[in-house]
Amino acid sequence: MVALHIAGLPVEEVLLAAVAAASPLIALVGWEISARIKRLKAWVRRRPPVAAPPPEPP
């Protein structure tokens, strides 16, 4: 089987290095998304309930 190479390095090593380099950024993005979801849930909880409109007279 022919091994694939990128710039003289095996593809597996290049992909592993790319994932290792990107993992802190991926973690920060996940952290930011979870923080935004928590803020949205807190905003929904503290928002006053919307009163129902009065019923129409017959």
DSSP file (Angstrom, degrees, kcal/mol; ACC not computed):
  #  RESIDUE AA STRUCTURE BP1 BP2  ACC     N-H-->O    O-->H-N    N-H-->O    O-->H-N    TCO  KAPPA ALPHA  PHI   PSI    X-CA   Y-CA   Z-CA
    1    1 A M              0   0    0      0, 0.0     2,-0.5     0, 0.0     0, 0.0   0.000 360.0 360.0 360.0 137.4    0.0    0.0    0.0
    2    2 A V        -     0   0    0      1,-0.0     2,-0.3     0, 0.0     0, 0.0  -0.692 360.0-135.9 -85.6 128.6    1.3    3.4   -0.9
    3    3 A A        -     0   0    0     -2,-0.5     2,-0.3     1,-0.0    -1,-0.0  -0.637  17.2-125.9 -83.9 140.6    1.6    5.9    2.0
    4    4 A L        -     0   0    0     -2,-0.3     7,-1.7     2,-0.0     2,-0.4  -0.654  28.2-168.7 -86.3 142.1    0.3    9.4    1.4
    5    5 A H  E     -A   10   0A   0     -2,-0.3     2,-0.5     5,-0.2     0, 0.0  -0.975  16.9-161.5-133.1 145.5    2.7   12.3    2.2
    6    6 A I  E >  S-A    9   0A   0      3,-2.9     3,-2.1    -2,-0.4     8,-0.0  -0.989  85.5 -18.0-123.6 119.8    2.4   16.0    2.5
    7    7 A A  T 3  S-     0   0    0     -2,-0.5    -1,-0.1     1,-0.3     0, 0.0   0.848 129.5 -52.2  52.4  38.5    5.6   18.0    2.2
    8    8 A G  T 3  S+     0   0    0      1,-0.3    -1,-0.3     0, 0.0    -3,-0.0   0.420 118.5 106.5  83.9  -2.2    7.6   14.8    2.9
    9    9 A L  E <  S-A    6   0A   0     -3,-2.1    -3,-2.9     1,-0.0    -1,-0.3  -0.843  79.1-100.6-109.4 147.2    5.7   13.9    6.1
   10   10 A P  E >>  -A    5   0A   0      0, 0.0     4,-1.8     0, 0.0     3,-0.5  -0.366  30.9-122.7 -61.8 143.6    3.1   11.2    6.5
   11   11 A V  H 3> S+     0   0    0     -7,-1.7     4,-2.8     1,-0.2     5,-0.2   0.855 109.7  59.5 -57.2 -38.2   -0.5   12.5    6.4
   12   12 A E  H 3> S+     0   0    0     -8,-0.2     4,-2.4     1,-0.2    -1,-0.2   0.902 106.0  47.3 -60.4 -41.3   -1.3   11.0    9.8
   13   13 A E  H <> S+     0   0    0     -3,-0.5     4,-2.3     2,-0.2    -1,-0.2   0.893 112.2  49.5 -68.0 -38.9    1.5   13.1   11.4
   14   14 A V  H  X S+     0   0    0     -4,-1.8     4,-2.2     2,-0.2    -2,-0.2   0.929 113.3  46.3 -65.7 -44.5    0.4   16.3    9.6
   15   15 A L  H  X S+     0   0    0     -4,-2.8     4,-2.5     2,-0.2     5,-0.2   0.903 111.7  51.2 -65.6 -40.7   -3.3   15.7   10.7
   16   16 A L  H  X S+     0   0    0     -4,-2.4     4,-2.4    -5,-0.2    -1,-0.2   0.913 111.1  48.2 -62.5 -42.5   -2.3   14.9   14.3
   17   17 A A  H  X S+     0   0    0     -4,-2.3     4,-2.1     2,-0.2    -1,-0.2   0.889 111.4  50.6 -65.2 -38.9   -0.2   18.1   14.5
   18   18 A A  H  X S+     0   0    0     -4,-2.2     4,-1.9     2,-0.2    -2,-0.2   0.913 112.3  46.0 -65.9 -42.5   -3.0   20.2   13.0
   19   19 A V  H  X S+     0   0    0     -4,-2.5     4,-1.5     1,-0.2    -2,-0.2   0.902 112.4  51.0 -67.0 -40.3   -5.5   18.8   15.5
   20   20 A A  H  < S+     0   0    0     -4,-2.4    -1,-0.2    -5,-0.2    -2,-0.2   0.878 112.1  47.2 -64.7 -36.7   -3.1   19.3   18.4
   21   21 A A  H  < S+     0   0    0     -4,-2.1     4,-0.4     1,-0.2    -1,-0.2   0.839 116.2  44.1 -72.4 -32.5   -2.6   22.9   17.3
   22   22 A A  H  X S+     0   0    0     -4,-1.9     4,-2.4     1,-0.2     3,-0.2   0.632  89.4  87.2 -88.0 -14.4   -6.3   23.6   16.9
   23   23 A S  H  X S+     0   0    0     -4,-1.5     4,-2.4     1,-0.2    -1,-0.2   0.859  86.3  51.7 -61.6 -38.0   -7.5   21.9   20.1
   24   24 A P  H  > S+     0   0    0      0, 0.0     4,-2.2     0, 0.0    -1,-0.2   0.919 112.5  46.9 -63.2 -38.9   -7.0   25.0   22.4
   25   25 A L  H  > S+     0   0    0     -4,-0.4     4,-2.3    -3,-0.2    -2,-0.2   0.902 111.2  51.2 -66.5 -40.4   -9.1   27.1   19.9
   26   26 A I  H  X S+     0   0    0     -4,-2.4     4,-2.2     1,-0.2    -1,-0.2   0.901 110.3  49.9 -62.5 -40.6  -11.7   24.4   19.7
   27   27 A A  H  X S+     0   0    0     -4,-2.4     4,-2.3    -5,-0.2    -2,-0.2   0.905 110.0  50.1 -64.9 -41.6  -11.9   24.4   23.5
   28   28 A L  H  X S+     0   0    0     -4,-2.2     4,-2.5     2,-0.2    -2,-0.2   0.892 109.9  50.5 -64.4 -39.6  -12.2   28.2   23.7
   29   29 A V  H  X S+     0   0    0     -4,-2.3     4,-2.4     2,-0.2    -2,-0.2   0.925 111.5  48.1 -63.9 -44.3  -15.1   28.1   21.1
   30   30 A G  H  X S+     0   0    0     -4,-2.2     4,-2.3     1,-0.2    -2,-0.2   0.889 111.5  50.7 -62.2 -39.4  -16.9   25.4   23.1
   31   31 A W  H  X S+     0   0    0     -4,-2.3     4,-2.1     2,-0.2    -2,-0.2   0.907 110.6  48.9 -64.1 -43.4  -16.4   27.4   26.3
   32   32 A E  H  X S+     0   0    0     -4,-2.5     4,-2.3     2,-0.2    -2,-0.2   0.904 110.8  50.4 -64.5 -41.9  -17.8   30.6   24.7
   33   33 A I  H  X S+     0   0    0     -4,-2.4     4,-2.1     1,-0.2    -2,-0.2   0.927 111.3  47.8 -63.3 -44.2  -20.8   28.7   23.4
   34   34 A S  H  X S+     0   0    0     -4,-2.3     4,-2.2     1,-0.2    -1,-0.2   0.878 111.1  51.7 -66.3 -35.9  -21.6   27.2   26.8
   35   35 A A  H  X S+     0   0    0     -4,-2.1     4,-2.3     2,-0.2    -1,-0.2   0.903 110.0  49.0 -65.5 -40.6  -21.2   30.7   28.4
   36   36 A R  H  X S+     0   0    0     -4,-2.3     4,-2.2     2,-0.2    -2,-0.2   0.882 110.2  50.9 -66.6 -37.4  -23.6   32.2   25.9
   37   37 A I  H  X S+     0   0    0     -4,-2.1     4,-2.5     2,-0.2    -2,-0.2   0.910 110.1  50.1 -65.6 -41.3  -26.2   29.5   26.5
   38   38 A K  H  X S+     0   0    0     -4,-2.2     4,-2.4     1,-0.2    -2,-0.2   0.916 111.1  48.9 -62.4 -42.8  -25.9   30.0   30.3
   39   39 A R  H  X S+     0   0    0     -4,-2.3     4,-2.3     2,-0.2    -2,-0.2   0.900 111.2  50.1 -63.8 -39.8  -26.4   33.8   29.9
   40   40 A L  H  X S+     0   0    0     -4,-2.2     4,-2.3     2,-0.2    -2,-0.2   0.914 110.9  48.5 -64.4 -43.2  -29.4   33.1   27.6
   41   41 A K  H  X S+     0   0    0     -4,-2.5     4,-2.2     1,-0.2    -2,-0.2   0.903 111.8  49.7 -63.5 -40.7  -31.0   30.7   30.1
   42   42 A A  H  X S+     0   0    0     -4,-2.4     4,-2.1     2,-0.2    -2,-0.2   0.895 110.6  50.4 -64.6 -40.0  -30.4   33.2   33.0
   43   43 A W  H  X S+     0   0    0     -4,-2.3     4,-1.0     1,-0.2    -2,-0.2   0.905 110.7  48.8 -64.3 -41.6  -32.0   36.0   30.9
   44   44 A V  H  < S+     0   0    0     -4,-2.3     3,-0.2     1,-0.2    -2,-0.2   0.890 111.7  50.3 -65.7 -38.7  -35.1   33.8   30.1
   45   45 A R  H  < S+     0   0    0     -4,-2.2    -2,-0.2     1,-0.2    -1,-0.2   0.882 114.3  42.1 -67.5 -38.5  -35.4   32.9   33.8
   46   46 A R  H  < S+     0   0    0     -4,-2.1    -1,-0.2    -5,-0.1    -2,-0.2   0.570  88.4 107.4 -89.6  -6.7  -35.3   36.5   35.1
   47   47 A R  S  < S-     0   0    0     -4,-1.0     3,-0.1    -3,-0.2    -3,-0.0  -0.495  79.9-110.7 -68.5 135.3  -37.5   38.0   32.4
   48   48 A P        -     0   0    0      0, 0.0    -1,-0.1     0, 0.0    -2,-0.1  -0.389  38.5-101.5 -67.3 145.8  -41.0   38.9   33.8
   49   49 A P        -     0   0    0      0, 0.0     2,-0.5     0, 0.0    -3,-0.0  -0.354  35.1-112.3 -67.6 147.4  -43.8   36.7   32.5
   50   50 A V        -     0   0    0     -3,-0.1     2,-0.1     1,-0.0    -3,-0.0  -0.686  31.4-126.8 -82.5 125.6  -45.9   38.1   29.8
   51   51 A A        -     0   0    0     -2,-0.5    -1,-0.0     1,-0.1     0, 0.0  -0.463  23.3-114.4 -73.4 143.1  -49.5   38.8   31.0
   52   52 A A        -     0   0    0     -2,-0.1    -1,-0.1     1,-0.1     0, 0.0  -0.505  36.8-103.4 -73.6 144.7  -52.3   37.2   29.0
   53   53 A P        -     0   0    0      0, 0.0    -1,-0.1     0, 0.0     3,-0.1  -0.366  44.8 -95.2 -66.7 149.5  -54.6   39.8   27.3
   54   54 A P        -     0   0    0      0, 0.0     2,-0.0     0, 0.0    -3,-0.0  -0.319  48.3 -98.4 -63.7 148.7  -57.9   40.3   28.9
   55   55 A P        -     0   0    0      0, 0.0    -3,-0.0     0, 0.0     0, 0.0  -0.335  40.0-105.5 -68.5 150.1  -60.7   38.2   27.5
   56   56 A E        -     0   0    0      1,-0.1     0, 0.0    -3,-0.1     0, 0.0  -0.513  35.3-112.1 -73.2 139.6  -63.1   39.9   25.0
   57   57 A P              0   0    0      0, 0.0    -1,-0.1     0, 0.0     0, 0.0  -0.459 360.0 360.0 -70.0 147.4  -66.5   40.8   26.3
   58   58 A P              0   0    0      0, 0.0    -2,-0.0     0, 0.0     0, 0.0   0.506 360.0 360.0 -71.2 360.0  -69.3   38.7   24.7
